[in-house]
């Protein structure tokens, strides 16, 4: 099992990177977030990897951090979600955004990822909501120390209310960092709406 690679980035495309280590080039499938995050060709990089062995061959997947790797592993445990669909989701969302979408039960937002339909999105939420709330995915960049929306009922209701007003998860997430554990649903909605208005 190849846990990680450290070497020179020799090529990359929209869904892959090639890392040269000791004269050997490793072709790795990767999300758009990883491809854009590893930098320019010719740079020395470090990536986490996951090896998928199947009947017709072996695929190596690369991830810019261990949180994306953790998300990928969790996604591929969901019935009907293969590596291709998992990479598509991680190309559309950071691990933190994905965790918040699942916690808020946001089926509509998950279906914006290529190849993810309503039924798949519902299965992902059903099967991962509890495990994501207990995972090591750090959502501190988009949410206060109170934790994931799954363990904060007021925040979950506020996010749902804001989405009913027409805002997307991507528009809401940047303003959740100011939410306090003591804020109720009304206070959260008011706070987020005020900040969105100030930044227009």
C-alpha positions as a Markdown table, in Angstrom:
| # | Residue | x | y | z |
|---|---|---|---|---|
| 1 | Unk | 0.0 | 0.0 | 0.0 |
| 2 | Unk | 1.4 | 3.4 | -1.0 |
| 3 | Unk | 0.6 | 5.9 | 1.8 |
| 4 | Unk | 2.1 | 9.0 | 0.3 |
| 5 | Unk | 4.4 | 10.4 | -2.4 |
| 6 | Unk | 7.1 | 13.1 | -2.2 |
| 7 | Unk | 8.6 | 14.1 | -5.5 |
| 8 | Unk | 8.5 | 16.5 | -8.5 |
| 9 | Unk | 5.3 | 17.3 | -10.2 |
| 10 | Unk | 5.9 | 16.5 | -13.8 |
| 11 | Unk | 2.4 | 16.7 | -15.4 |
| 12 | Unk | -1.1 | 17.5 | -14.4 |
| 13 | Unk | -4.6 | 17.7 | -16.0 |
| 14 | Unk | -8.1 | 18.5 | -14.8 |
| 15 | Unk | -8.3 | 15.1 | -13.0 |
| 16 | Unk | -4.8 | 13.8 | -12.6 |
| 17 | Unk | -1.3 | 14.6 | -11.5 |
| 18 | Unk | 2.0 | 12.8 | -12.2 |
| 19 | Unk | 4.6 | 12.7 | -9.4 |
| 20 | Unk | 8.2 | 11.6 | -10.2 |
| 21 | Unk | 9.9 | 9.9 | -7.3 |
| 22 | Unk | 13.4 | 8.4 | -7.7 |
| 23 | Unk | 13.0 | 8.4 | -11.5 |
| 24 | Unk | 9.6 | 6.7 | -11.5 |
| 25 | Unk | 6.5 | 8.7 | -12.5 |
| 26 | Unk | 3.4 | 7.9 | -10.6 |
| 27 | Unk | 0.1 | 8.7 | -12.4 |
| 28 | Unk | -2.5 | 9.6 | -9.8 |
| 29 | Unk | -6.1 | 10.5 | -10.3 |
| 30 | Unk | -7.0 | 13.6 | -8.3 |
| 31 | Unk | -9.8 | 16.0 | -7.5 |
| 32 | Unk | -9.9 | 19.5 | -9.0 |
| 33 | Unk | -9.1 | 20.9 | -5.6 |
| 34 | Unk | -5.9 | 18.8 | -5.3 |
| 35 | Unk | -4.9 | 19.5 | -8.9 |
| 36 | Unk | -5.2 | 23.3 | -8.3 |
| 37 | Unk | -3.7 | 23.1 | -4.9 |
| 38 | Unk | -0.4 | 21.3 | -5.7 |
| 39 | Unk | 1.1 | 24.2 | -7.6 |
| 40 | Unk | 3.0 | 24.5 | -10.9 |
| 41 | Unk | 4.7 | 21.7 | -12.9 |
| 42 | Unk | 8.3 | 21.3 | -11.8 |
| 43 | Unk | 7.6 | 21.9 | -8.1 |
| 44 | Unk | 8.5 | 19.4 | -5.3 |
| 45 | Unk | 5.2 | 18.3 | -3.7 |
| 46 | Unk | 3.9 | 15.9 | -1.1 |
| 47 | Unk | 0.6 | 14.2 | -1.4 |
| 48 | Unk | -1.4 | 11.5 | 0.4 |
| 49 | Unk | -2.4 | 8.5 | -1.7 |
| 50 | Unk | -5.0 | 5.8 | -1.8 |
| 51 | Unk | -4.5 | 2.6 | -3.9 |
| 52 | Unk | -7.7 | 1.1 | -5.4 |
| 53 | Unk | -7.2 | -2.5 | -6.6 |
| 54 | Unk | -10.0 | -3.9 | -8.8 |
| 55 | Unk | -10.4 | -6.8 | -11.2 |
| 56 | Unk | -9.0 | -5.1 | -14.3 |
| 57 | Unk | -6.2 | -3.1 | -12.7 |
| 58 | Unk | -4.9 | -0.7 | -10.1 |
| 59 | Unk | -5.6 | 3.1 | -9.7 |
| 60 | Unk | -3.6 | 5.4 | -7.5 |
| 61 | Unk | -5.4 | 8.5 | -6.1 |
| 62 | Unk | -3.7 | 11.6 | -4.7 |
| 63 | Unk | -4.9 | 14.1 | -2.1 |
| 64 | Unk | -3.4 | 17.4 | -1.1 |
| 65 | Unk | -4.2 | 16.7 | 2.6 |
| 66 | Unk | -5.4 | 13.9 | 4.9 |
| 67 | Unk | -8.8 | 15.5 | 5.3 |
| 68 | Unk | -9.6 | 15.1 | 1.7 |
| 69 | Unk | -8.3 | 11.5 | 1.8 |
| 70 | Unk | -10.6 | 10.9 | 4.8 |
| 71 | Unk | -13.6 | 12.2 | 2.9 |
| 72 | Unk | -12.7 | 10.1 | -0.1 |
| 73 | Unk | -12.5 | 6.9 | 2.0 |
| 74 | Unk | -15.8 | 7.7 | 3.7 |
| 75 | Unk | -17.6 | 8.5 | 0.4 |
| 76 | Unk | -16.5 | 5.2 | -1.1 |
| 77 | Unk | -18.1 | 3.3 | 1.8 |
| 78 | Unk | -21.5 | 4.6 | 0.7 |
| 79 | Unk | -23.5 | 2.1 | -1.4 |
| 80 | Unk | -23.3 | 3.1 | -5.1 |
| 81 | Unk | -20.6 | 5.7 | -4.7 |
| 82 | Unk | -17.4 | 4.7 | -6.4 |
| 83 | Unk | -14.0 | 6.5 | -6.7 |
| 84 | Unk | -15.2 | 8.5 | -9.7 |
| 85 | Unk | -18.2 | 9.9 | -8.0 |
| 86 | Unk | -16.2 | 10.6 | -4.8 |
| 87 | Unk | -13.6 | 12.6 | -6.8 |
| 88 | Unk | -16.4 | 14.5 | -8.5 |
| 89 | Unk | -17.8 | 15.5 | -5.1 |
| 90 | Unk | -14.4 | 16.5 | -3.8 |
| 91 | Unk | -13.8 | 18.5 | -7.0 |
| 92 | Unk | -17.0 | 20.5 | -6.2 |
| 93 | Unk | -16.5 | 20.9 | -2.4 |
| 94 | Unk | -13.7 | 21.1 | 0.1 |
| 95 | Unk | -13.9 | 18.5 | 2.9 |
| 96 | Unk | -15.2 | 21.2 | 5.2 |
| 97 | Unk | -17.9 | 22.3 | 2.8 |
| 98 | Unk | -18.9 | 18.6 | 2.1 |
| 99 | Unk | -19.2 | 17.9 | 5.8 |
| 100 | Unk | -21.5 | 20.9 | 6.3 |
| 101 | Unk | -23.6 | 20.0 | 3.3 |
| 102 | Unk | -24.1 | 16.5 | 4.8 |
| 103 | Unk | -24.7 | 17.8 | 8.3 |
| 104 | Unk | -27.4 | 20.3 | 7.0 |
| 105 | Unk | -29.0 | 17.5 | 4.9 |
| 106 | Unk | -28.5 | 19.7 | 1.8 |
| 107 | Unk | -29.4 | 17.2 | -1.0 |
| 108 | Unk | -29.8 | 20.0 | -3.6 |
| 109 | Unk | -26.2 | 21.3 | -3.0 |
| 110 | Unk | -24.7 | 17.8 | -3.3 |
| 111 | Unk | -26.4 | 17.2 | -6.6 |
| 112 | Unk | -24.5 | 20.1 | -8.1 |
| 113 | Unk | -21.5 | 17.8 | -8.3 |
| 114 | Unk | -21.2 | 16.1 | -11.7 |
| 115 | Unk | -22.7 | 12.6 | -11.7 |
| 116 | Unk | -24.5 | 12.9 | -8.4 |
| 117 | Unk | -28.2 | 12.5 | -8.6 |
| 118 | Unk | -30.8 | 13.0 | -5.9 |
| 119 | Unk | -30.9 | 9.4 | -4.8 |
| 120 | Unk | -27.1 | 9.2 | -4.4 |
| 121 | Unk | -27.1 | 12.5 | -2.5 |
| 122 | Unk | -29.8 | 11.2 | -0.1 |
| 123 | Unk | -27.8 | 8.0 | 0.4 |
| 124 | Unk | -24.7 | 9.9 | 1.2 |
| 125 | Unk | -26.5 | 12.0 | 3.8 |
| 126 | Unk | -28.2 | 9.0 | 5.3 |
| 127 | Unk | -25.1 | 6.9 | 5.6 |
| 128 | Unk | -22.5 | 9.6 | 6.5 |
| 129 | Unk | -24.3 | 12.2 | 8.6 |
| 130 | Unk | -23.5 | 10.5 | 11.9 |
| 131 | Unk | -20.0 | 9.4 | 11.1 |
| 132 | Unk | -19.0 | 12.8 | 9.7 |
| 133 | Unk | -20.1 | 14.5 | 12.9 |
| 134 | Unk | -17.7 | 12.3 | 14.8 |
| 135 | Unk | -14.9 | 12.5 | 12.2 |
| 136 | Unk | -11.6 | 14.4 | 12.4 |
| 137 | Unk | -12.6 | 16.8 | 9.5 |
| 138 | Unk | -11.7 | 20.3 | 10.7 |
| 139 | Unk | -14.6 | 22.7 | 10.0 |
| 140 | Unk | -13.1 | 25.5 | 12.0 |
| 141 | Unk | -12.6 | 27.6 | 8.9 |
| 142 | Unk | -16.4 | 27.7 | 8.2 |
| 143 | Unk | -17.9 | 27.1 | 11.6 |
| 144 | Unk | -17.3 | 28.0 | 15.3 |
| 145 | Unk | -15.9 | 25.7 | 17.9 |
| 146 | Unk | -19.5 | 24.6 | 18.6 |
| 147 | Unk | -18.8 | 21.9 | 15.9 |
| 148 | Unk | -20.7 | 20.6 | 12.9 |
| 149 | Unk | -24.2 | 21.6 | 12.1 |
| 150 | Unk | -25.2 | 18.0 | 12.9 |
| 151 | Unk | -24.6 | 18.6 | 16.6 |
| 152 | Unk | -25.9 | 22.2 | 16.6 |
| 153 | Unk | -29.7 | 22.1 | 16.0 |
| 154 | Unk | -30.0 | 25.9 | 16.0 |
| 155 | Unk | -27.3 | 26.2 | 13.3 |
| 156 | Unk | -28.8 | 23.5 | 11.2 |
| 157 | Unk | -32.2 | 25.2 | 11.3 |
| 158 | Unk | -30.7 | 28.6 | 10.4 |
| 159 | Unk | -28.8 | 27.1 | 7.4 |
| 160 | Unk | -32.1 | 25.5 | 6.2 |
| 161 | Unk | -33.9 | 28.8 | 6.6 |
| 162 | Unk | -31.3 | 30.8 | 4.7 |
| 163 | Unk | -31.4 | 28.3 | 1.9 |
| 164 | Unk | -35.2 | 28.6 | 1.7 |
| 165 | Unk | -34.6 | 32.4 | 1.2 |
| 166 | Unk | -32.6 | 31.5 | -1.9 |
| 167 | Unk | -29.0 | 31.5 | -0.6 |
| 168 | Unk | -26.7 | 28.6 | -1.5 |
| 169 | Unk | -24.4 | 26.7 | 0.9 |
| 170 | Unk | -21.4 | 28.3 | -0.8 |
| 171 | Unk | -22.8 | 31.8 | -0.1 |
| 172 | Unk | -23.7 | 31.0 | 3.5 |
| 173 | Unk | -20.6 | 29.1 | 4.6 |
| 174 | Unk | -18.1 | 32.0 | 4.7 |
| 175 | Unk | -20.2 | 33.7 | 7.4 |
| 176 | Unk | -20.7 | 30.8 | 9.8 |
| 177 | Unk | -17.4 | 31.4 | 11.4 |
| 178 | Unk | -18.9 | 34.3 | 13.5 |
| 179 | Unk | -21.7 | 32.1 | 14.9 |
| 180 | Unk | -21.5 | 31.5 | 18.6 |
| 181 | Unk | -22.7 | 28.4 | 20.5 |
| 182 | Unk | -25.3 | 30.5 | 22.4 |
| 183 | Unk | -26.9 | 32.0 | 19.2 |
| 184 | Unk | -30.4 | 30.8 | 18.5 |
| 185 | Unk | -31.8 | 30.2 | 15.0 |
| 186 | Unk | -33.1 | 33.8 | 14.6 |
| 187 | Unk | -29.9 | 35.3 | 15.8 |
| 188 | Unk | -27.8 | 33.2 | 13.3 |
| 189 | Unk | -30.1 | 34.1 | 10.4 |
| 190 | Unk | -30.0 | 37.8 | 11.2 |
| 191 | Unk | -26.2 | 37.8 | 11.7 |
| 192 | Unk | -25.5 | 36.0 | 8.4 |
| 193 | Unk | -28.0 | 38.1 | 6.4 |
| 194 | Unk | -26.4 | 41.3 | 7.8 |
| 195 | Unk | -22.9 | 40.2 | 6.8 |
| 196 | Unk | -24.0 | 39.1 | 3.4 |
| 197 | Unk | -25.7 | 42.5 | 2.9 |
| 198 | Unk | -22.5 | 44.3 | 4.1 |
| 199 | Unk | -20.4 | 42.5 | 1.5 |
| 200 | Unk | -22.5 | 43.1 | -1.5 |
